[in-house]
Amino acid sequence: MGAKHVRNAAGLSDEQLEILRDRLERIRAELRARIAKESAVPREAEKFVEPLEAAEQTREQDDAISLVERDREHLREIEHAIHKMSTGLYGISEVSGDPIPYARLHAIPWARHDSDEVDDSAGPSP
């Protein structure tokens, strides 16, 4: 097996970076599509509906808003990871500055730190 060229600060090979970039881009496309779909849920209740139907419409609208907010936050994490790839800093812990293991990045490609590190500045984060 040939030597792997290292091109980022975390020591990830070109092959590893390509695998992770593909995953991030696929997730980004899925999130964008889901956000567009969920954003299309009507935000105004129909006039002259029964109270039970109005309550169901409100619940569906609230659920859609919650899902879109969660997906937008996830999309921001994905975009952040893709940006870090372009700077060569992808795979470096934002907590310790140490490389994040490839196995963790493969499981959670948008991870900002290793699983045994705690980021106190922003609350829970992968």
Backbone as a ProteinNet text record, in pm:
[ID]
protein_1_A
[PRIMARY]
MGAKHVRNAAGLSDEQLEILRDRLERIRAELRARIAKESAVPREAEKFVEPLEAAEQTREQDDAISLVERDREHLREIEHAIHKMSTGLYGISEVSGDPIPYARLHAIPWARHDSDEVDDSAGPSP
[TERTIARY]
85.4	0	89.5	59.6	141.8	125.6	220.8	215.5	100.7	38.5	-73.5	-21.4	-55	-13.5	-97.9	-33.1	-102.2	-110.9	-232.1	-246.9	-325.2	-346.3	-412.1	-346.5	-376.5	-311	-343	-453.3	-492.3	-425.4	-353.1	-285.3	-374.8	-487.7	-578.4	-523.4	-539.8	-493.7	-592.9	-548.3	-637.5	-761	-739.5	-850.2	-950.9	-900.1	-988.3	-1065	-994.6	-1060.9	-1169.1	-1141.1	-1239.5	-1364.2	-1344.6	-1456.8	-1540.6	-1473.2	-1544.3	-1611.9	-1544.2	-1605.3	-1730.8	-1722.4	-1839.3	-1956.6	-1927.8	-2034.7	-2094.1	-2007.5	-2055.9	-2140.1	-2094.5	-2169.8	-2303.2	-2306.1	-2432.2	-2530.1	-2480	-2564.9	-2614.4	-2526.2	-2565.5	-2679	-2669	-2774.3	-2905.8	-2898.4	-3019.8	-3084.6	-3002.4	-3055.7	-3119.8	-3053.7	-3111.1	-3245.9	-3255.6	-3382.2	-3489.5	-3452.7	-3549.4	-3595.2	-3503.2	-3539.1	-3636.4	-3609.1	-3698.7	-3837.5	-3842.2	-3970.4	-4046.5	-3978.7	-4045.1	-4085.1	-4008.4	-4042	-4168.3	-4204.8	-4322.7	-4452.6	-4444.7	-4565.9	-4638.7	-4767.3	-4841.5	-4828	-4805.9	-4788.1	-4915.8	-5015.8	-5141.4	-5249.2	-5326.2	-5436.4	-5548.5	-5614.5	-5728.5	-5841.1	-5919.1	-6032.7	-6147.3	-6222.7	-6344.3	-6319.1	-6216.9	-6192.8	-6242.2	-6269	-6312.1	-6197.1	-6227.6	-6121.5	-6019.5	-6064.4	-5972.2	-5878.9	-5933.8	-5851.1	-5751.5	-5795	-5706.5	-5591.1	-5621.5	-5517.1	-5417.1	-5466.2	-5378.8	-5291.9	-5350	-5272.4	-5161.6	-5194.8	-5096.5	-4984	-5018.7	-4916.6	-4825.4	-4884	-4804.6	-4712.2	-4762.8	-4681.2	-4567	-4597.4	-4493.6	-4387.2	-4430.9	-4335.9	-4246.3	-4304.8	-4227.7	-4125.3	-4166.6	-4074.6	-3959.8	-3990.2	-3886	-3788.1	-3840.9	-3754.5	-3665	-3720.2	-3641.4	-3531.3	-3564.2	-3463.1	-3350.9	-3385.2	-3284.4	-3199.7	-3264.6	-3191.7	-3101.4	-3145.7	-3061.2	-2936.8	-2952.6	-2837.2	-2740.7	-2795.1	-2711.4	-2640.7	-2712.2	-2653	-2537.4	-2553.4	-2443.6	-2320.5	-2341.3	-2230	-2161.1	-2240.7	-2186.2	-2105.5	-2162.8	-2094.3	-1963.5	-1963.7	-1843.5	-1735.4	-1774.1	-1677.9	-1621.5	-1706.3	-1659.7	-1564.7	-1596	-1507.5	-1371.2	-1372.2	-1246.6	-1162.8	-1228.4	-1153.3	-1076.7	-1139.9	-1074.4	-957.7	-954.2	-844.3	-735.7	-760.1	-663.2	-672	-772.1	-784.8	-892	-951.9	-1053.8	-990	-1059.9	-1012	-927.9	-914.7	-842	-945.1	-928.5	-1022.3	-1022.2	-1141.3	-1155.3	-1141.2	-1132.2	-1113.9	-965.4	-899.3	-760.1	-657.1	-700.4	-605.3	-539.8	-577.9	-524	-606.6	-546.8	-623.3	-739.2	-851.1	-967.7	-947.3	-961.3	-940.8	-1033.7	-979.3	-1057	-1185.7	-1180.4	-1301.2	-1413.1	-1380	-1482.4	-1534	-1442.7	-1485.3	-1568.7	-1534.5	-1614	-1755.7	-1767.5	-1899.2	-1975.2	-1904.9	-1966	-1874.6	-1890.6	-1795	-1794.3	-1892.7	-1896.2	-1844.5	-1787.1	-1738.7	-1638.5	-1653.7	-1563.2	-1455.7	-1474.5	-1377.4	-1389.7	-1291.8	-1291.6	-1400.2	-1441.3	-1552.9	-1520.6	-1392.7	-1359.5	-1331.8	-1348	-1329	-1465.2	-1468	-1591.5	-1571.2	-1663.7	-1659.4	-1755.8	-1703.4	-1787.7	-1839.4	-1780.6	-1817.5	-1950.3	-1991.9	-2111.4	-2215	-2203.8	-2300.3	-2271.2	-2367.4	-2343.1	-2318.1	-2216.2	-2180.5	-2108.5	-2125.7	-2054.8	-1905.8
-117.6	0	123.3	223.4	343	436.4	527.7	627.6	724	765.6	859.1	1000.6	1087.6	1227.1	1297.7	1366.7	1439.6	1584.9	1641.2	1778.8	1865.9	1819.5	1906.7	1888.7	1980.6	1983.6	1861.5	1793.9	1678.1	1549.6	1556.9	1438.2	1345	1393.5	1310.9	1297.7	1179.6	1156.4	1216.9	1229.6	1278.5	1189	1060.1	964.3	984.5	998.9	1021.4	1152.9	1257.7	1387.2	1378.1	1304.2	1289.4	1216.1	1110.8	1035.7	1127.1	1201.6	1288.9	1405.6	1464.4	1574	1525.6	1407.1	1351.1	1333.7	1282.4	1264	1397.2	1496.7	1628.9	1692.2	1681.9	1741	1670.8	1539.2	1464	1504.7	1516.9	1559.4	1701.5	1788.7	1927.4	1931.8	1854.2	1851.3	1799.9	1695.4	1641.3	1744.4	1813.5	1915	2029.5	2075.5	2184.8	2145.4	2023.4	1976	1966	1913.7	1899.4	2035.2	2130.4	2265.3	2328.3	2312.1	2368.1	2305.2	2173.7	2103.5	2147	2148.8	2185.8	2332.9	2417.3	2559.9	2584.9	2488.2	2502.4	2472.7	2423.6	2396	2528.2	2531.6	2657.4	2713.4	2842.2	2907.5	2973.9	2977	3038.9	2931.8	2939.1	2843.9	2877.4	2771.9	2793.1	2858.9	2940.7	3006.3	2906.3	2924.1	2846.9	2697.1	2662.3	2521.2	2490.4	2365	2320.1	2339.4	2361.5	2382.2	2269.2	2145.1	2032.1	2034.7	2068	2078	2193.5	2304.1	2419	2382.1	2306.8	2264.2	2172.7	2083.9	1993.2	2072.3	2171.1	2255.5	2329.3	2381	2453.9	2361.4	2239.9	2143.1	2109	2086.2	2054.1	2170	2291.9	2409.1	2422.9	2402.9	2410.6	2303.3	2181.9	2073.7	2108.9	2162.3	2198.8	2306.7	2405.2	2512.8	2456.6	2367.8	2307.1	2225.5	2148.2	2068.1	2155.7	2262.5	2352.9	2419.2	2461.9	2523.5	2425.3	2301.5	2198.9	2171	2159.4	2132.6	2249.7	2371.8	2488.2	2490.2	2455.3	2448.8	2339.1	2225.1	2115.2	2158.4	2228.9	2277.8	2374.4	2460.2	2550.8	2471.7	2361.3	2277.1	2213.5	2167.6	2106.3	2209.6	2328.8	2436.3	2473.4	2475.9	2507.2	2402.3	2276.1	2168.4	2178	2204.8	2218.2	2337.5	2447.2	2563.4	2528.3	2453.7	2414.9	2327.6	2247.7	2167.8	2259.8	2368.4	2459.1	2534.6	2543.9	2613.5	2517.6	2386.1	2287.6	2256.5	2311.8	2291.5	2189.2	2127.4	2026.6	1910.3	1862.8	1748.9	1788.1	1918.1	1967.2	2008.1	1959.5	1991	2140.6	2197.8	2338.2	2357.5	2248.9	2255	2244.9	2140.6	2114.3	2151.4	2160.1	2183	2055.2	1941.6	1812.1	1754.1	1663.6	1598.6	1515.8	1520.7	1437.4	1304.9	1192.2	1063.6	1046.7	982.3	959.4	882.7	786.8	709	800.1	898.9	994.6	1079.4	1128.4	1209.9	1127.9	1001	916.5	899.4	887.9	873.1	1005.3	1114	1247.1	1344.4	1354.8	1433.8	1583.8	1632.3	1773.5	1796.4	1693.1	1703.4	1817.5	1893.4	2004.7	1966.5	1854.2	1809.1	1659.5	1602	1458.5	1425.1	1301.1	1260.3	1271.1	1266	1275.4	1418.7	1513.8	1654.5	1720.7	1822.6	1894.7	2038.6	2087.5	2227.5	2305.7	2375	2450.3	2580.3	2626.8	2758	2759.8	2648.8	2651.9	2548.3	2487.4	2386.2	2256	2163	2033.1	2045.1	1978.6	1979.7	1850.5	1796.9	1673.8	1695.1
0	0	0	-83.8	-96.3	21.7	34	141.3	115.3	222.1	210.4	229.9	137.8	147.2	253.7	345.3	451.1	409.6	412.7	368.7	464.9	583.6	681.4	817.6	906.7	1037.3	1123.2	1097.3	1178.1	1131.2	1020.9	971.6	892.7	844.7	764.7	622.6	564.3	428.2	329.3	205.3	99.3	87	98	87.4	201.6	323.1	438	421.7	379.9	360.3	253	147	40	90.4	166.9	223.8	313.5	400.5	494.3	422.4	322.9	246.7	173.2	112.9	43.8	140	258.6	358.3	398.8	425.8	465.7	355	231.7	121.2	99.4	118.3	105.2	215.9	338.6	450.1	426.2	376.8	349.3	247.3	140.9	39.1	97.8	179.6	243	335.3	413.1	504.7	428.1	323.3	243.5	184.5	134.3	77.5	185.2	300.7	410.1	461.8	471.6	516.6	417.6	289.6	188.1	197.4	217.9	228.1	353.2	467.8	593.2	594.7	527.3	522.1	440.5	358.6	274.5	348.2	472.3	550.3	571.8	543.3	559.6	700.9	709.1	839	889.1	804.4	845.9	855.5	958.5	975.6	877.8	832.8	744.7	822.6	752.6	816.1	831.4	934	958.2	974.7	1050.5	1078.6	1219	1241	1372.9	1472.1	1600.1	1699.9	1704.8	1691.9	1695.4	1574.5	1458.9	1338	1350.5	1408.2	1427.3	1520.1	1624.7	1717.9	1647	1563.9	1488.6	1390.7	1325.2	1233.1	1308.4	1423.6	1504.3	1546.2	1587.9	1627.5	1509.7	1393.4	1274.6	1238.2	1248.4	1218	1318.9	1446.5	1550.2	1529.3	1495.2	1468.3	1350.7	1245.1	1126.4	1159.2	1237.9	1276.8	1360	1453.6	1537.4	1453.3	1358.8	1272.7	1186.4	1133.1	1049.3	1131.4	1253.2	1339.4	1370.5	1402	1430.7	1306.4	1191.9	1068.2	1029.4	1053.1	1022.7	1110.5	1237.5	1326.9	1281.1	1243.7	1193.3	1064.9	977.9	853.4	883.1	982.9	1021.2	1065.2	1139.5	1181.8	1060.9	964.9	843.5	765.2	748.1	675.3	745.5	877.2	954.2	926.8	926.8	901.6	760.4	662.3	524	512.2	579.7	577.7	638.1	749.3	812.6	719.5	634.9	537.5	443.1	402.6	308	370.4	502.4	570.7	617	604.1	649.4	797.5	865.6	1009.8	1046.6	946.8	973.6	1049.5	1151.1	1228.3	1347.8	1371.4	1488.4	1593.2	1714	1822.1	1850.9	1861.2	1897.9	2048.5	2122.6	2267.5	2302.5	2252.7	2292.1	2186.2	2061.3	1952.6	1903.6	1961	1920.3	1805.3	1727.1	1619.9	1676.4	1607.2	1639.9	1565.7	1632.2	1564.5	1443.2	1339.6	1217.7	1247.4	1338	1369.4	1418.9	1499.7	1548.6	1433.4	1349.1	1235.4	1137.2	1123.1	1034	1088.3	1219.6	1282.6	1284.9	1315.2	1325.6	1250.7	1118.9	1040.7	1072.1	1144.3	1181.5	1324	1385.1	1523.7	1537.6	1645.3	1674.1	1775.5	1844.1	1943.6	1962.7	2030.2	2055.6	2157.7	2159.6	2246.2	2394.9	2431.3	2573.6	2618.5	2528.7	2562.6	2582.6	2666.7	2691.7	2649.4	2565.8	2522.5	2609.7	2708.3	2801	2742.2	2634.6	2581.4	2508.3	2449.5	2366	2404.3	2517.2	2555.4	2484	2481.4	2420.9	2271.4	2224.5	2084	2053.1	1930.7	1894.2	1887
[MASK]
++++++++++++++++++++++++++++++++++++++++++++++++++++++++++++++++++++++++++++++++++++++++++++++++++++++++++++++++++++++++++++++

